[in-house]
């Protein structure tokens, strides 16, 4: 069996963050957050790293990220551009409608299809997942059960930002398998006053409020798949494009998300998704103000000997 591949979603616009957060320096020697994910993945048996980026950031990405690690890690680039694998007529309709939104993480994954020939894990570039998560996932992808899709979920209360709302895939789990994933786009926390408990809630587009327990498992895009799942993603994305083409202006901000695709796969009986318990901490940089907290956490982990002062 081939050793697993790490696929890093690094083409995002970083709209709430206000810039290319996947290349913002976090470590003592200019490391960015994804340096630590790559380091943990390599330590956990992953053989190749595929970075999905936009063509317009390739030069900067090579200088700020690849230049440090490419001599020690097997790296490859895949490109997610607005017209990547999009039929010309649909791309023209998108341009005419004034679409500027990326097509989503499901589209990004398909842009890397030719680079994926072994069981793989998909992660975000701007999240820190913890070595425990990579160790558990690496073990699964190297096992005889590697063709069973998998996820490492995180406890909701540990994935919030004090700076504003966040988007999370809320997971329903039963008997160690995923039952559903519901993408909620405006989750926030209201601190309690006068002895009242804090409340985590989501605000739906219609203004309705849904309270969420702190221990709710959520997807942070830490998925494990075998390469054969990509054909199912292609079918899902083709259906997404048909919906878009039927109403380009009405669907101008729609995106094809990995969690939504997985939810459909489960409901249609295409696959079962195993839930892996890693007991791992997560942190990220959704907003600019999150950066200082991330720097401190990485520094603390370095001082504790989890990471060397110089990764590469």
C-alpha positions as CSV (number, residue, x, y, z in Angstrom):
1,X,0.0,0.0,0.0
2,X,1.2,3.5,-0.9
3,X,1.9,5.9,1.9
4,X,-0.7,8.6,2.3
5,X,-0.8,12.0,0.7
6,X,-1.6,15.3,2.4
7,X,-3.7,17.7,0.3
8,X,-3.6,21.3,1.6
9,X,-6.4,23.7,0.6
10,X,-4.4,26.9,0.2
11,X,-6.2,28.8,-2.5
12,X,-8.7,30.6,-0.3
13,X,-9.2,34.4,-0.5
14,X,-9.1,35.0,3.2
15,X,-11.9,37.5,3.0
16,X,-12.7,37.8,6.7
17,X,-9.0,37.8,7.5
18,X,-8.2,40.6,5.1
19,X,-5.3,38.9,3.1
20,X,-3.5,35.7,2.3
21,X,-3.6,34.3,5.8
22,X,-2.0,31.0,4.6
23,X,1.2,32.9,4.1
24,X,1.2,35.0,7.3
25,X,4.3,34.3,9.4
26,X,3.6,32.6,12.7
27,X,6.8,30.8,13.8
28,X,10.1,32.1,15.1
29,X,11.8,31.7,11.8
30,X,9.1,32.9,9.5
31,X,7.1,29.6,9.4
32,X,3.5,29.9,8.4
33,X,0.8,27.8,10.1
34,X,0.7,25.1,7.4
35,X,4.5,24.5,8.0
36,X,3.4,22.8,11.3
37,X,0.7,20.7,9.6
38,X,3.2,19.5,7.0
39,X,5.8,18.7,9.7
40,X,3.2,16.7,11.7
41,X,2.1,14.9,8.6
42,X,5.6,13.8,7.7
43,X,6.2,12.7,11.3
44,X,3.0,10.6,11.0
45,X,3.9,8.7,7.8
46,X,2.6,10.9,5.0
47,X,4.8,10.7,1.9
48,X,3.8,13.6,-0.4
49,X,2.2,17.0,0.1
50,X,0.0,18.5,-2.5
51,X,-0.7,22.2,-2.1
52,X,-3.7,23.6,-4.0
53,X,-3.1,27.3,-4.7
54,X,-4.1,30.0,-7.2
55,X,-1.8,30.7,-10.1
56,X,-1.5,34.4,-9.1
57,X,0.1,33.5,-5.8
58,X,2.5,30.9,-7.0
59,X,5.6,33.0,-6.9
60,X,4.9,34.3,-3.4
61,X,4.0,30.8,-2.3
62,X,7.2,29.3,-3.6
63,X,9.3,32.0,-1.9
64,X,7.6,32.0,1.5
65,X,6.6,28.4,1.9
66,X,8.2,25.9,-0.5
67,X,11.7,27.4,-0.3
68,X,11.9,26.2,3.3
69,X,10.7,22.7,3.0
70,X,10.9,21.4,-0.6
71,X,14.4,20.0,-0.1
72,X,13.2,17.8,2.7
73,X,9.6,17.1,1.7
74,X,8.1,15.7,-1.5
75,X,5.9,18.6,-2.6
76,X,3.7,19.2,-5.6
77,X,1.4,22.1,-6.7
78,X,-2.1,22.0,-8.1
79,X,-3.9,25.1,-9.2
80,X,-7.5,26.2,-8.5
81,X,-8.3,29.2,-10.7
82,X,-11.8,30.5,-11.5
83,X,-11.8,28.7,-14.9
84,X,-10.1,25.5,-13.7
85,X,-12.1,22.4,-14.9
86,X,-15.1,24.7,-15.6
87,X,-16.9,24.2,-18.9
88,X,-16.4,27.3,-21.1
89,X,-20.1,28.1,-21.4
90,X,-20.6,28.0,-17.6
91,X,-17.5,30.1,-17.0
92,X,-18.8,32.7,-19.5
93,X,-22.1,32.7,-17.6
94,X,-20.3,33.2,-14.4
95,X,-18.3,36.2,-15.8
96,X,-21.5,37.7,-17.3
97,X,-23.2,37.4,-13.9
98,X,-20.3,39.1,-12.2
99,X,-19.2,36.1,-10.1
100,X,-16.0,36.7,-8.1
101,X,-16.5,34.0,-5.5
102,X,-14.3,30.9,-5.7
103,X,-16.1,27.6,-6.5
104,X,-15.4,26.1,-3.1
105,X,-13.3,23.3,-1.5
106,X,-15.0,20.5,-3.5
107,X,-13.8,22.3,-6.6
108,X,-10.3,22.7,-5.2
109,X,-10.1,19.0,-4.4
110,X,-11.0,18.1,-8.0
111,X,-8.3,20.5,-9.3
112,X,-5.7,18.2,-7.6
113,X,-7.1,14.9,-9.0
114,X,-4.1,14.2,-11.2
115,X,-1.8,14.5,-8.2
116,X,-3.6,12.0,-6.0
117,X,-2.8,8.3,-6.4
118,X,-2.9,7.1,-2.8
119,X,-5.1,7.4,0.2
120,X,-5.1,11.1,1.2
121,X,-6.1,13.6,3.9
122,X,-7.5,17.0,3.1
123,X,-6.9,20.0,5.4
124,X,-7.1,23.8,5.4
125,X,-3.9,25.7,5.1
126,X,-4.9,28.2,7.8
127,X,-5.7,25.7,10.6
128,X,-3.6,24.0,13.2
129,X,-4.8,20.5,13.8
130,X,-2.3,18.9,16.2
131,X,0.0,16.0,15.8
132,X,-2.4,13.6,17.4
133,X,-4.9,14.2,14.6
134,X,-2.3,13.4,11.9
135,X,-1.1,10.3,13.8
136,X,-4.6,8.9,14.0
137,X,-5.4,9.7,10.4
138,X,-2.1,8.4,9.2
139,X,-2.7,5.1,11.0
140,X,-6.1,4.8,9.4
141,X,-4.9,5.5,5.9
142,X,-2.2,2.9,6.2
143,X,-4.6,0.2,7.5
144,X,-6.7,-2.3,5.6
145,X,-9.7,-0.1,6.2
146,X,-8.2,2.9,4.3
147,X,-10.9,2.9,1.6
148,X,-13.5,3.8,4.3
149,X,-13.7,7.6,4.3
150,X,-12.9,9.2,7.7
151,X,-13.0,12.4,9.6
152,X,-11.3,13.8,12.7
153,X,-13.9,16.2,14.2
154,X,-13.2,18.8,16.9
155,X,-15.2,20.1,19.9
156,X,-17.2,23.2,18.8
157,X,-16.3,25.3,21.8
158,X,-12.6,24.9,21.0
159,X,-13.0,26.2,17.4
160,X,-14.5,29.6,17.9
161,X,-13.0,33.0,17.4
162,X,-13.6,35.9,19.9
163,X,-13.4,38.2,16.9
164,X,-16.6,37.2,15.1
165,X,-18.7,34.5,13.6
166,X,-17.3,31.3,12.1
167,X,-18.5,28.7,9.6
168,X,-18.5,25.1,10.8
169,X,-19.7,21.7,9.6
170,X,-21.8,20.5,12.5
171,X,-21.6,16.7,12.7
172,X,-24.1,14.1,13.9
173,X,-22.3,10.9,15.0
174,X,-23.7,7.5,15.9
175,X,-21.8,4.3,16.8
176,X,-18.5,5.8,15.6
177,X,-19.8,6.8,12.1
178,X,-20.9,10.1,10.7
179,X,-24.7,10.4,10.2
180,X,-24.8,13.9,8.7
181,X,-22.8,17.2,8.3
182,X,-24.7,20.5,8.3
183,X,-22.8,23.6,7.2
184,X,-23.7,26.5,9.6
185,X,-22.2,29.8,8.5
186,X,-22.7,32.2,11.4
187,X,-21.7,30.5,14.7
188,X,-20.8,32.8,17.6
189,X,-20.5,32.7,21.4
190,X,-22.3,34.9,23.8
191,X,-20.5,35.1,27.2
192,X,-22.7,34.7,30.2
193,X,-23.3,37.5,32.7
194,X,-24.3,37.5,36.3
195,X,-23.6,33.8,36.8
196,X,-25.3,32.8,33.5
197,X,-23.6,30.2,31.3
198,X,-22.1,31.1,28.0
199,X,-24.2,30.3,24.9
200,X,-23.0,29.1,21.5
201,X,-25.5,29.8,18.7
202,X,-25.9,30.0,15.0
203,X,-27.8,32.7,13.2
204,X,-29.5,31.3,10.1
205,X,-30.0,33.5,6.9
206,X,-33.7,34.0,7.9
207,X,-32.6,35.4,11.3
208,X,-33.6,32.4,13.4
209,X,-31.3,31.3,16.2
210,X,-30.1,27.8,17.0
211,X,-28.3,27.0,20.2
212,X,-25.4,24.5,20.0
213,X,-23.9,22.5,22.8
214,X,-20.2,23.2,23.5
215,X,-19.3,19.6,22.9
216,X,-20.9,19.4,19.5
217,X,-18.4,17.7,17.1
218,X,-17.6,19.9,14.0
219,X,-15.8,19.4,10.8
220,X,-12.6,21.5,10.4
221,X,-11.9,20.0,7.0
222,X,-9.8,17.1,8.3
223,X,-10.9,14.3,6.0
224,X,-9.5,11.0,4.9
225,X,-10.3,9.4,1.6
226,X,-9.2,6.8,-0.9
227,X,-8.6,8.1,-4.5
228,X,-11.8,6.4,-5.7
229,X,-14.0,8.9,-3.9
230,X,-12.9,11.6,-6.5
231,X,-15.3,10.2,-9.1
232,X,-18.1,10.8,-6.7
233,X,-16.9,14.3,-6.1
234,X,-16.9,14.9,-9.8
235,X,-20.6,13.8,-10.1
236,X,-21.5,16.1,-7.1
237,X,-19.6,19.0,-8.7
238,X,-21.3,18.4,-12.1
239,X,-24.7,18.6,-10.3
240,X,-23.6,21.8,-8.5
241,X,-22.6,23.4,-11.9
242,X,-26.0,22.5,-13.4
243,X,-27.7,24.2,-10.5
244,X,-25.5,27.3,-11.0
245,X,-26.0,27.3,-14.8
246,X,-29.8,27.3,-14.3
247,X,-29.6,30.6,-12.4
248,X,-26.2,32.3,-12.5
249,X,-27.2,35.5,-10.7
250,X,-29.3,33.7,-8.1
251,X,-26.3,31.3,-7.4
252,X,-23.6,34.0,-7.7
253,X,-22.2,33.3,-4.3
254,X,-22.8,29.5,-4.1
255,X,-19.9,27.3,-3.4
256,X,-19.3,23.5,-3.6
257,X,-18.1,22.5,-0.1
258,X,-16.5,19.1,0.9
259,X,-18.8,18.7,3.9
260,X,-21.9,19.1,1.8
261,X,-20.7,16.5,-0.6
262,X,-19.9,14.1,2.2
263,X,-23.3,14.6,3.6
264,X,-24.9,13.6,0.3
265,X,-22.6,10.6,-0.1
266,X,-23.8,9.4,3.4
267,X,-27.5,10.0,2.7
268,X,-27.3,8.3,-0.7
269,X,-25.6,5.2,0.8
270,X,-22.4,5.8,-1.4
271,X,-20.2,5.4,1.7
272,X,-20.0,5.3,5.4
273,X,-17.6,7.8,7.1
274,X,-15.7,6.6,10.1
275,X,-15.2,9.1,13.0
276,X,-11.6,9.1,14.3
277,X,-11.0,10.3,17.9
278,X,-7.8,12.1,18.2
279,X,-8.3,14.3,21.3
280,X,-6.4,17.0,19.5
281,X,-6.5,20.7,19.9
282,X,-7.3,23.1,17.1
283,X,-6.6,26.7,16.5
284,X,-6.6,28.9,13.4
285,X,-6.5,32.4,12.0
286,X,-10.0,33.3,10.8
287,X,-9.4,37.0,11.5
288,X,-6.4,39.2,11.7
289,X,-6.8,39.5,15.4
290,X,-6.4,35.7,15.8
291,X,-2.8,35.9,14.7
292,X,-1.2,37.0,18.0
293,X,-2.9,34.1,19.8
294,X,-1.7,31.7,17.2
295,X,1.9,33.0,17.5
296,X,1.8,32.5,21.3
297,X,0.4,28.9,21.0
298,X,3.1,27.9,18.5
299,X,5.8,29.5,20.7
300,X,4.5,27.6,23.7
301,X,4.6,24.3,21.8
302,X,8.1,25.1,20.6
303,X,9.2,25.9,24.2
304,X,7.7,22.6,25.3
305,X,9.8,20.7,22.8
306,X,6.9,19.6,20.6
307,X,8.5,21.5,17.7
308,X,12.1,22.3,17.1
309,X,13.0,26.1,16.9
310,X,13.8,25.6,13.2
311,X,11.4,23.2,11.5
312,X,13.2,22.6,8.3
